[in-house]
Each structure stands twice: as structure tokens, then as C-alpha cells.
């Protein structure tokens, strides 16, 4: 039970918050949630509250200094050499003791994910069997500096992404931080004199910053049934790089192949691959790379010989819609829905055109631009996940309230929005995207097989196939039921100093639109169509899965604990799901060789939506084309687009 919940319930006890972990041979029983009320901790003392108040005051001073600098009241250059250790020297010893006590208290507090899932399965006889290799998602891997140039020496082996060092560099030396975090715009590799590399080992992605866990809960439970660094491994990568450059610069896929082969050789068991978010796209690309002649040289049977199961957690197999506005205008729901004061501060510190530039200079981010075009995401009047009573169709991804300017001639589908982005981007960015990725749909088996020779297609499951691995098992575990960005209202950018053409119309709010953002179904980050379509339908189409790989889907509804800042044991949030009790249970069962006993669990309407997606079996597609051709030849206006394709959605009520 969280500290916050205990305070609300006004419970206290002098007893320790949790007992020591039981010995391996000791009988273990899982404590029901209803009985956790008896496990409580001391109330926070007045001194402790005073400590928190003091920290808040210190933070306020820093924020004040920052905004004062924006008005040239204070020269921040004097703070560039600030040593945070010197602050510790002047903080009273009593406050430091309180800080240490709070940290220890929180570590010892009973929580839903402290080894309990692993202990429960251990009591059922489940233990480590298959070696486990984890592939993290976008931004969750820490990046540390290895540069030795004068400008980089102060950051040597410090994380400029995923630590408090990042926060310090961003606030006190923003220009230098940007130079380090952005890749070279022409090569997509390290800028001259800069060298950032992905952190390695479990520490690379267990926590984003101290206290904010990512993979740590899964590691705790894996360890409980017998996993350690000899049979588990985190395959961290630099998520800024395009997938091809992951191999070019870091030999990432060569190293991943070698580790898998070593794990199979030493354990005599195939591996279980566990990927999250963008990591699922990276792994899908790897399956093609490892087979291909001239690349991994593993041949068509390599995956079947080395991989038992692929656990695909919240995989954005068809991209993340929010990635498009991020690179188009440096915006998303999180920025659009800020209050006016927060927007002012953010724009002064890191303006949206700066954010767009940073995102574009990370080619890995653009791998998550939406895949499948109008066939998946809809036309200007229709989308597979439209509801019967909704005001605006999701098919128009970018909508303009005013459609009479040169920058916003009409409403745009997802496919047209991608074209608009590239058309209005610098040449270097357009070339990076077109040379690295493809976002279309292969309609025939011949197309799919031909695409096996094109590296740009390897990340797209609608243009390439699954491995020829009939013994492979794929488990799709993802959350649903949390409002997720689905489409946007934009307007022309009126700021003459901005380099952007358009921006989210944050002033537009009504019963269907919140500050220019229209929400749909998903896990809070990735749309349901992206996490669920390939698993529920796409990989059941023969040309995409010719070997008949078994696919199982287990959806997890978002049922957050109102008193837990991370959602508690039943969250379906895109990131926080990594701490969900049932997800950890499922992962351990697959790793322990009991995945065959898992039953599918559908909660959403993904199967209904999937049937509406305009991607069919090859014979159905051929028959549909013949019918369309016959209908067009008999129509007096066959040369023009149909009204359904050209009409704009109603803007009544705006």
C-alpha cells in the first residue's frame, strides 16, 4: 500500500512495513490486496514535512533564477560551475538525516510489486528455464557521454539522458546539452567531437531517473524465480539512431545475435525475447537482418533454431500517432494541454521549433511515424475505430478549422499528413526518413518476398513477413482503456519569428476536442490499432505469416489505483504496465516454459476494428480490385474521386 494511501486512510503502526524476503525453501503465500491494509508504516513527521517544504523552496529559487535570467536580471553563467556536492556541505545535518530516512522508508515500504509475483509463482514450482533477453523502448535507455573533447570532458561517463545529470545539463548548459543529444543532420551519426553511447547492463533501463522505475519490477520478479546476469540480459541500444545505423555505428544487431547464440549454447534452451514499445519494432527489424545474406547471414531457419518466444509488450507495430506532431511542430497532448503560465515557461526555455528540431535530429524517433496509410488509419470521412456517435471522424488526422491559407489548404488523412510533413521539412530530414523507413502496405505475396531485400521495409510488418519459424510463439501483451491521442486540430503559425508553418490549435476546446487534441482508444501513448491490429488480424493474413507462427493476445484494461502515482498493480498505461502484476505473472510463466497454458484475453473492440481495416488476403484483394474496376468502368464519372474520398468532415459547432 502506498504512503499516500496510508495517509488518506489515517493508518499507522510501529511495526516494520515489510518482513524480509522468505528463504527459497520456505512456504510462501500471496497476501490478498484486501489484507494489505494491515501492513502500514509510520506517519510522516513534522520534521519530514519541513524537509519537503525546504526542498520545494530550493526548487522555487532555482526556477525563479531561471526566469530571471530570461529577463537578463540574473547572469546564469555564474552557476555554470555549480557543484551540487557543495550544496550538500551547507545543508544542515538534520535535514540530510531526514532525506536518508525518507529514502530508506520508501524502499522498505510494502508495494504491490516487491517480488510478490515471483514469490507466488515460485511457490507453484515455476523457475527459470529459457534465457531472457530484454529490448527496451524509446527513450527508456540511458545515454552517457564518452567524448573527450574539451566541451565533453565535464560530462565524461555521465548520463545526458536518463539521470539527474541530464536535468542539470539541460537547465545550466542547454546549448551544450542540445549539441550532445542531437545527431549529425546529414549522416545521422555522431556530430564531430561528440560521443554518446547507450548505457549497458540492467542499469541501462531499470530506472529512468532515481525513483522512477522502468524495467526494475520485471527484474525483481525474474530474479525471484532464478534469473541473474548469467541467464538474463538487457540489450540496450541508442534509440536516437536509425535502425540501419544501429548496426553501422554500434554493431548492435551483430552483438544481439552473438548473445542469443551464446545463451542457447550454454543453456541448451531457446531464448525468450521480451520487447517493449519501440523495442518491438527494433526486434522485428532484427528478425530480417539476422536472416539476410550479407547482414546476419543466419539463413531462413535461424529464428526457429534460437528463439522460443517473443513477448511483445505494448509494441507500436504500426507506429505512434503522437510521433507525427512531435516532429511536425514539436508538440503533443502533454504540451498542448498545459496552462498558459506553463506554456510561457516551456516556450521561453525550449520553444516548440527547438523541440521539433531535436526530434528530427533523432532518426530513431521517426521510425514510429504511423504505418499503413489510409488503409489502416482511415480516409477523410471514415476510420476503422470511429464510433457511431462521435463528432469528428478519426480519418482526418490533421484538421484545420480555417482551411483558406497556403499552409492549411484542407484537412489531411494520416497518409497525407506524413506527406505534408516531408514536403515542408528540410532536405536533410526528408532524406533521412525516406532512406531509412517505409510506411506503406504490401498487397501481394510477391511484394512481401521482394521487400525482404529492402532494408527500409524491415521495420514495417505490413510490407514484410514474420520469420519462417513454425515453432516460434508470439505473445502480445498490451494495455487499453486509457484515452490516447488520435487526431488534432491545427492552425497556421502566426508568430513571424517562428520557423514552423503550423501549430496545434490549443485554443480550440469543446465536448470532443481538448486544446486541439482529439482522444481515442489506446494505452495513453500508442493507439489501440497500432498495438493490437497485427496481433489480432494482420499476422493471421498468410502473406505476413506464411509459417503459421502462433499468436496469442492478452489485453489488460487500464484500472488505475487512484492513490498510486504510477497506477498501481492494474494499470494499463504504456510505461507503467511494466510494473503491472498480471503482466509480470505472464512474463514469468513464458520464461518458465508455461506459456502454452496462457489463454487469450480480449477486452477491447480491436477484432471489430481490425475487420474494418482495408487490408485483405491476397485472393480477396484481387477480387475486390476486379469489382472496383468493373464498377468504375460503368460509372459516368469514373475518372474523378468519389465524394467519400473528397468530402471534409463537418465542422459544425466549432
N, C-alpha and C positions, 0 to 999 in steps of 0.2 A: 504494500500500500504506500503510495507516495506521501512525502511530507506534507504537501498541500492538502491532500485528502484528510490526513490525520488532524490537521489544524481545523479544517471545516467541521469535522465530526467531534472536535474537542476531546480527543482521546489522549491519554498519557499513561506512561508506565515507566518504572525504574528498571525494568528488565531489558536485557540486550535486545536489539532489533532483530537479530537472526543468529541462529546457532551455527557452529562450524559445519562444514560440508561432511556428510557421513563417510565412513570408510567404505572401500569398494565392496566388501562382503556384507555390509550391514543392510538389513531390510529397509527399504525406502518406500514411503507413501507420499503421494502428492496431496498437498493441503488444498481443499476446495477454496474457491475465491471467497465464499461466504464466511469462512473461518479466519480469513486474513485480518479481520477486524481486531482479533485478539493480539495480533503482533503489532505493537506500537512502539513509539520512541518518545523521548522527552520533548517537551515543548521548547521552542527556541527562546532563549533567554533575552532579557532586555539588552544585555551587552552585545549579544549576537545581532539583534536588530540594529543596535547602534553601529556595529561594524558595517552592516549592509548599507546603512544610511551614509556612512562615511565614504564608502566606495562610490555610491551614487553621486555624492558631492564631488569627488575627484573626477569622475567621468564628466560631470557637468562643467567643471573647469576646463577640461580638455576640449569639449565641444565649443564652449564659449571662446576659447583661444582660436579654434579653427575658424569660426565665423568672424571673429575679429580680424583675422588675417585676410579674409576675403575683402574687408573694407580698409586694408592697409593700416589697421590700428596697432597690430602686433606683428613683429617680424618673426616668422616661424623658423627662419634659418638658425636662430639661436638654439632651437630644440633639436636640430638635426643630429647633434652628437649626444643626445639624451641617452643615458644609460639607465635602464629600468632597475638594474640592481641597486643604483644609488637611491632610488625611491624607497626600496626595502630598508636601507640603512637608517632612514629617518622616521619610518613608521613605528609607533610605539610597540614594544614587545607584546603587550597585552592584546593588541589588535591582531598581530601575527599569530599568536596562540589561538585566538578565536577563528582565524581563517583556516588554520590547520585542523582545528576541531570540527569546523563545518565540513571540510573536505572529507575527513575520516568518517564523520557521521553519515554523510550521503553515500559513501562507499559501502558502509555496513548496513544501510537501511534495506529492509526487505523489499524486493520488487519482483514483478511478475516474471522477469527474465533472468534471474540469477541462478542459472544452472538447473532450474526446476524441470524443464522439458527433458533435458538429457538424463537427469536422475530418474524420472518416470520411465523413460524408455530403457534405461539400464536395468531397472527392476523387472522389465518384461523380457530381458535376455537379448536386447538389441545392442550390438557392439560394432566397432569399426570393421569394415570389410573392404570396400573399394577405396583406393586413394582418391582424395578430393582435391580438385583444383578450382579456385575461385577467380572469376574475371569480373572486376568491379565495373561500376557505371561511370558516366561522365562526371567530371569534377570531384569525384569522391576519392581519387588517388592524390596523395600529396606530391608536390613538385618541389625539389630542392636545388639550390644553386651549386654548381661545380665550377663556375667560372673563376679565373684567377686574374683577370684584368683589374685595373685599379678600381673601376666603378663597381666591380662584383665582389671584391675581397671582403667587404663588410658583411656580405650575405653568405659566405662560403659554408656549405652544408647546412644552411638554414632554409626552411621551407618558405618559399614565396607563394605557395598555395597550400592551404590546409593547416594553418597554425596561427598562433598569435604573432609570430614574426611577420606573417603576411599582413595582419592588421596594422602593425607598427609601420611597416614599409609603405603601405597604402596611404596612411594618414600623414606620415612625416616626410615621405620621399615619393610622392605619387608618380612623378615623371620617370624616375628610375625604375619603379615597380612596373610601369607600363612597358618600358623598354625591355625588361626581362621577361615579362609574361607573354608578350606578343611575338609570334614567329615572323620570319622574313616574308614579306608580302609576295615576292616573286618566286622564291624557292620552296616556301612552306617549311623551311628548316630553321636552324638556329641563326639568329642575326649575328653579324660579326662581333666577336668579343663576349657573347652571351652563351651560357651553357646551363640550361635547366634540364633536369632528368627526373623521371618518376622515382619516388621513394620505393624501396623494396621490402619484402617480407610482410608479415602480418601488420606491422606498424604502418604500412603504406596506406591502409584503408580501414583500420579498425575504428579510428576516431577521425572526424574532420578537424575539429579543434578540441582541446581538453574538455571533457564532459559531454560532447556531442557525438554519440556513438553512430557508427555506420554498420560495420560487419562484426563488431565486438560480441554482440549477443549470440550470433551464429557460432563464433569461435568458442565461446564459453560452453555451449551445448555440445559442439563437436568434441571438445576436449573431454567432456564428461563420459562419453562412450568410447574413449580410447584414441582420439586423434591428437597428434602433436606435429611438430615440424618435419618429422620423417615420413608422414603419410598424408599431410595436408600442405597446401601451398597456395599463396596468393599471387596470381600472375598480373601484377600491376603494370600499367602502361601510361605513357604520356598521351592523355586524351585530347591534347591540342592538335596532334599530328593527323594528317590524312592516313587512311589505313595502309596505303602503299608505302608511305614514308615511315610508318612504324617499323617496317622491315628494312627499309633503306638506311635509316639512321641508327636504329636500336637493335636490329635483327630480332625483333620481338617474336615473330612467328617461328623463327628457327629455334629460339630458346624455349618457346612453349612446346614445340614438337619434341625437342630433346628431353624436356622434363617429363612429358607424358610417357615417352618410350622408356625412360629410366624407371618411372613409377610402376609401369606394367611389368618390367623385367624383374624388379626387386620384390614385388608383392605377389606376382603371378595372378593378379586380378586386373581387369579393365578399370579405367578411371571413371569417376563421376565428375562431370564438369558443371559448375554452378555459376551462372552469369546473371547479372542484374542490369536492367536498363540498357544503355548503350553497349555494355559488355556483351549483350546477346547479339547485337549486330557485328561486333568485333569477332565473336566466336563463329558466327555464320560465315563471315569472310574467311576465317582461318580454315574452315572445312574445305573451301575451294582451293585455297592456297596450298594446303598440305597435300592434296591430291595431284596438283598440276605439275606437269613436266616443266622443268626449268625453274621451278619455285621450290615447293616442298618435296617433290619427287616421291611422294608416298604411294602413288597409284590409287586406283579406284576402291581398293579394299582396306586402305589404311584405317579409316574411321571405324569400320566394323571390327577390326582386329584390336583396336586400342581403347575404344570408348563404349562403356556400358550404357550410360545415361547422360542426358543433357537436361539439367534443371534450369528452365528459362523463367527467371523471376522478373515480372513487370517489364519484359522485353519490349522496347519500342521498335518492333519489327517493321512497321510502316512509318516510322519517323515520329517526331513530336511536333505537333502543330505550333506550339509556342516558340519553337525554334525559328520560324519564319519571321514573325515580328521582331524577334530579338536581333536578327541580322539586318532586317529591313530598316528599322528605326530605333533599335536599342531599347525596345520596350516589351513588356508583357503585363499580365494581370497584376503582378506584385508591384510594379512601378505605376501602372495606370490608376490603381485604386488607393494610392497614398493621399493623405490630406495635403492641403495647399502648403502648409509650413514644411512638411517632409519633402514635398516635391521641390520647393525652393532650395532646401539644403542639398538634396541629391543633385539637382541640376548645377548648383554652384560648385559642388565637389567633383562630380563625374557626370557631365552632361550626356544626354541620350546619344548624340552623334559620336561622342567618345566611346560610349558603350558599344554602339554598333560597329565602330572601327575595331575595337578589341575582339568582339565576337567573330568578325570576318577574318581577322588575322589569326584565328584558331581553326584551321580547316576541318579538324575533327568535329567541331560543333555542327558544321554544315552537313555532316553525314546524316544528321537527324532531321533534315528538311523532309516534308511529307512525301511519301512514296505512293504511287498508284494513280495519281491524277484524278480526273473526273470519274473514272470507273469505280474508285473506292470512296472518294470524298464528296461526290455529287456534282450536279450541274447548277446553273443559276436559279433553278426552280425546285430542286429536289436533292435529297441526300438520303442514304440508307438508314441513318439514325434519326431522321426527322420524326417528331411526334405529331399526332393528328391535330393537336390543338395549339401548336407553337406558332408564334407570330412571324418569325423570320426563318426561312429555310437555312440550314447549315451549309447548303450547297454553295451559296455565295460566301466565300471565306472572308474576303475583304469587301466591306460595304462602304459606300460614300453617301452621306446624307445630301451633299451637294455634288452633282455629277456634271458640272459645266466648266471645269478648268482643264488645262492641258495635263495636269498631274493626276487627275482623277476622272478620266473620261467615262467610266462605267464601273458597275460592280464586277468583282472578279471571283472566279472559282479558285479552288486551291491550285489547280494546274496553271491557271492564268496568273495567279499571284506569284508563283515561282518564276514564271517568265518575266513578269513585271520587275521582280527583284533583280534578276540578272541584267535586264535591259537598262536599269537605272543604277547599276553598280559600276565601279571602276573595273577596267580591263583585267587587272591582276586578280581580283576576286572572281570574276566570271570565269577566267581561265582555270583557276584553282578548282572551282566546283565542277566544271564540265570535264576536266581531265581526271577527276578523282571518283566521281559518283554518277549514277544513273537512276532515274526516278520513274521509269515507265512500266509497262506491262507486256510480257511475252505471251502471245495468244496461242502459240503452237509449240509442239514438242521440238520441232526443228529449230525454232528460235531459241528455246531454252538450252538445247545442246550446243548451239553456236555460241551462246553467251558464256559458256564455260571457258572460252579462250579470251574473254574480255575482262580485265581486272576491274574495270569501272562497274561492272554488273554484279560483282561477287557479294556486295553488301545488300543486294535487293532480292528478297525472296519471291518477288513476282516476276523476276526475269531469269532466275536460276533455280536449280533443284536442290533438294536435300541430298546428303551423301548416299551413295549406293550401299547402305548399311542396314540390311533387313533385321539385324538383331539389336540395333540401336533403339533406345526408348527415350522419348521426349516428354517431359512434364512441364506444362505451362501453369505456373502459379502466379496469380496477379490479383490486385485489389480492384474494387469497383464500388460505385455508390458515392463517390466524392466529386463534387462539382469541378469540372475541368474545362479549361479554355477550349472553345470550339470555333469561334469566328469573331470578327472585330468590325467596329465602325472606325473608319479613318477619315481624316480631313487633310487638306493641303496645309503644309507647314508655312505659317505666315511670318515667322521670325526671319528677317532679312540676313541675320548673321549666321544662320544655320545652313549647313550643307545638305540637310535632309530635304527630300521632296514632300514627304507626307509624314503624319504622326497620328497616333491613336486619338480619336475624338473623345478625350476624357471628360468633356463637359456634357456628354450625352448619357442620360440615365432615365430609364423608365421601368415598367414592370418586367421587361425582357432583356434590358441592357443595363449593365452596371459600369459606369465610367468608360463606355465604349467597348466593353467586353461582353460577349455572349457565351454563357457556360453550357456545356453538355455533359455527357457521361464519361467517367474515367476514374483515375486514381489520384486526381489533384494535379498531376503533371502530364500524363500521357493519356490520350483519348482511348476509349474502350475499343474502337475499331483497330487501333494500332496494336494494343496488347493482345486482343482476342481474335481478330479475323483469321490470321494464318493458322492458329491452333484449332479454331472451331470449324473452319471451312477450307481455307487456302491450301493447307498441306494435305487435304483429302482429295484435291484435284490431282489426277495421275501424273501430269507432266511436271508438277512441282515435287512429287514424292513417288517416283517410279518404283522404288524398292519396297514401298509399303511400310515405312517406318511407323511404329506405333506412337500415337499422340494421345496424351491424357491432359484434360483441363480441370483445374481446381480453382474456382473463383472464390474470393474472400471479401465479403461485404464490409464496407467501412463502418464500424461500430465503435467509435472512439470513447474512451473513458473521459468524461467531462472534466475530471480533476487532474488528468495527466497531460503535461505539455507536449508529449510525443504520441499521445493517442492510446497508450495502454496496450494490453495483450490482444485486442481485437481490432486494431487499426488496419485500414486498407490503404493508407497513404503510400505514395510511390516509394519514398525512402524509409519511412518509419515501419513499413511492413517487414523490413529485415529483422525487427525485434518482435514480430507477432508470434505468439505461442504456437498457433496451428501451423504456420509456415515452418518454424524451426522443427516441429514434430515431423512434418512431411519430408524435409531435407534429410533428417537423421534416418528416417525409415528407408529412403532411397539409398543413402550411403551405406546403410547396414544390410542391404540386399533384400529389403522387404517392400520395394516399390510396387511390385506386382499386386499387392493387397490394397493399394490405394484406389478408391472409386472416384469417378469423375463427379464434379460438383458445379453445376451451372446455376447461377442466381440471377444474372442479368438477362437481357434480351439479345445477347450477342448472336445467337444462332439465327434469330429472325432477321437481324440487321445483315448478317453475312449472306443470307439468301438473296438479299436485295442488291448486294454488290454486283456490278456488271462485269464479272469475270466468270467464265464458264468452262466446262470440259470442252475439249477440242471439237468433238462432233457437234455439241450444242452450239458452239461459236460459229462453226461453218454453216449449220442450218439457220442460225439467226441472221448471218450475213446474207444468205440467199433470200430469206424472207424480206430483209430490209431492202435489198437490191430490187426485188420484184415490186415492192411497194413504191419505191422511189421512181421506177421507170413508168409506172402507171399514174403517177401524180403529176398534175399540170405545173406544179411549182417545185419540181424535184431538185432544181439547182440552188434553191435558197434554203437557209436554215429554218428549222421548224420553230414555231412560236415557243415551244417548251424550252428550246435551247437559247433563244434570244431575249425572252422577256425578263425584266428585272423584278425582284420581289417587291411586294407592296411596302411603301414607307409610311403608310397611314399611321397617324398617332404620334409622329415624331415632332 
